[in-house]
Amino acid sequence: MFAYSYFKETAITPAKAGLMALLCFIWLATGLIGHDPWKPDEAYSFGLVYHILQSGDWLVPTLAGEPYMDKPPLFYMVAAVFAQLFAPLLPLHDGARLASGFFVGLTLIFVGLAGRELFGKERGWAAAIILTGCLGMLVNAHLMSTDLGLLAGCAMMLYGYALSQRRPLLAGLLLGTGLGIGFLSKGFIAPVMFVSVSVLLPAFSTWRTREYFTTLAVAILCALPWLGIWPALLYQRSPELFMEWAWKQNIGNWLVYAQGGKYSDSLFYLNLLPWFAWPALPLAAWGVWDGRKKILQQREGQLLLLSLLVMLIALSFVPNIEELFALPLLLPIVLLATMALPSLRRGAANALDRFGIITFGFIAILLWWSWASLITGQSTRVSRWLKEYQSEFVTKFDLVPFLIALTVTILWLLLVWRVGRSMRRSVINWAAGVTLLWVLVMTLWLPWLDFNKSYRSMVVSLAGALPQERGCIASRYLGDGQKAMLHYFGNILTRPGGEKHCKLLLTQGNLSRSDQLKGEWKIIWTGGRKGQKGDRYYLYQKNAGASSKVQGAS
């Protein structure tokens, strides 16, 4: 596509490929195990997985005893398989989180294959490396979330489109499978993207070929089992739950939003992407600008720009908009950035390289210094703030995480010193810097983070305060994540709005809200997550006239 290259596109030797694979593996594997389910998405996601493990019901997503029909169950099913497979070695929640690594691994593979197919065999690794360096992937790719299943499905779909001209049968198989994975992970958003891209691509003459339409026909046939089996089984089990999923939670919800939604939120992703897709977005923007005269005449440019536009519109005009939902947007942006690498100006590439090395080096020093201050008890402004923020956290030295962090730090220093000059140098060094910081946070700082984000201590304290003959427990204002963790850590199930029938009532909120409960209710326990003074829970017992003795959890 480009007439001039500022860097020589050197061949990737087996040794270089091995190093890049190691970098991707370290980035992917770090943070998948070693901590409890974190609020908010991980907590309720694991609650759905835990129901499968406890009941053996793989058909109806259920959270703490209540049907939860927001999304199809593919991600939860895969997570349950991983949890069972690794149960002898890992806690259930750690085993379940390996499903996130599985889907993100598929994403890296297929975005790399798409880069290789679109731009040549030397670009596949570059696409995968750029994706690992995107700031939006750093935390989101390592947590339990159905959006990772959608991300993997979208990556397979993009590769299927890219492959359609050369191998239409295989392309159709991958395209249909990606569509099915996306549908069974997140619902109707994947079919909307598939239909929109598939219908609009033939507007370009380069896509009006027999191979392309053969690919679509095969894709539809391959997608039918994915699209039909689970909904049919769900309808057979319960027509009411089927309508709850298909209409109330999805189609009907969209129609209500279309009639009077908060359309100002539709600009959310445009404001998010400058940092979420960094550094891929500026590279992609340069690639589009540099090839502006030809990009819409090339199949790869047509596919990627149209896919980005369709994804942006489809994700922006929906009832729920969150940062996590922007992950599929990274795929076409990353591939456009991969396209731009050969034409990247030497000065711009060197600036990104130096900026990454200086920035990540400085933050790594800060992380090491702050951790050492906590461990040694040295009084610094940072250590005092950390102790004030979580006053009950007790620091302790753990040799294994320390050695891992030290080893990765040394490897990063060697990498930035030894990486040769090539078009891939800046993005490799950037991805290596992101990986370094993630490893430091997930080794040195993981106990501190888990102390703040876990519900374990709160649930254990609550379980110890429950009467032996407690009967049912009513609840008010409890979120999905709290319900899930009550079930997992304490085997506690609550009944929303069950005050008339239950002698116990658990509420979330503040004391002024809790004081609204008067008369026959008395507080017998109050607590919350460690280090979160504003996140409080109150347990009431129906016993009029009794004295109120409050037990404190934290």
HELIX and SHEET records of a PDB file:
HELIX    1   1 PRO A   14  ALA A   29  1                                  16    
HELIX    2   2 ASP A   41  SER A   55  1                                  15    
HELIX    3   3 LEU A   74  LEU A   85  1                                  12    
HELIX    4   4 LEU A   92  PHE A  119  1                                  28    
HELIX    5   5 GLY A  124  GLY A  133  1                                  10    
HELIX    6   6 LEU A  135  ASN A  140  1                                   6    
HELIX    7   7 ASP A  147  LEU A  163  1                                  17    
HELIX    8   8 PRO A  168  LYS A  186  1                                  19    
HELIX    9   9 ILE A  189  LEU A  200  1                                  12    
HELIX   10  10 LEU A  201  ALA A  203  5                                   3    
HELIX   11  11 SER A  205  TRP A  207  5                                   3    
HELIX   12  12 ARG A  210  ARG A  237  1                                  28    
HELIX   13  13 PRO A  239  MET A  243  1                                   5    
HELIX   14  14 GLU A  244  ILE A  251  3                                   8    
HELIX   15  15 GLY A  252  GLY A  260  1                                   9    
HELIX   16  16 TYR A  263  LEU A  267  5                                   5    
HELIX   17  17 PHE A  268  PHE A  276  1                                   9    
HELIX   18  18 ALA A  280  ASP A  290  1                                  11    
HELIX   19  19 ILE A  295  GLN A  297  5                                   3    
HELIX   20  20 ARG A  299  SER A  316  1                                  18    
HELIX   21  21 GLU A  323  LEU A  329  5                                   7    
HELIX   22  22 LEU A  330  ALA A  340  1                                  11    
HELIX   23  23 LEU A  341  SER A  343  5                                   3    
HELIX   24  24 ARG A  346  THR A  376  1                                  31    
HELIX   25  25 ARG A  381  TYR A  389  1                                   9    
HELIX   26  26 LEU A  399  ARG A  418  1                                  20    
HELIX   27  27 ARG A  425  THR A  443  1                                  19    
HELIX   28  28 LEU A  446  LYS A  453  1                                   8    
HELIX   29  29 ARG A  456  ALA A  465  1                                  10    
HELIX   30  30 ASP A  480  GLY A  490  1                                  11    
HELIX   31  31 LEU A  511  SER A  514  1                                   4    
SHEET    1   A 2 THR A  62  LEU A  63  0                                        
SHEET    2   A 2 GLU A  66  PRO A  67 -1                                        
SHEET    1   B 6 THR A 494  PRO A 496  0                                        
SHEET    2   B 6 ILE A 473  ARG A 476  1                                        
SHEET    3   B 6 LEU A 504  GLY A 509  1                                        
SHEET    4   B 6 ARG A 536  LYS A 542 -1                                        
SHEET    5   B 6 TRP A 521  GLY A 528 -1                                        
SHEET    6   B 6 GLN A 551  GLY A 552  1                                        
END                                                                             
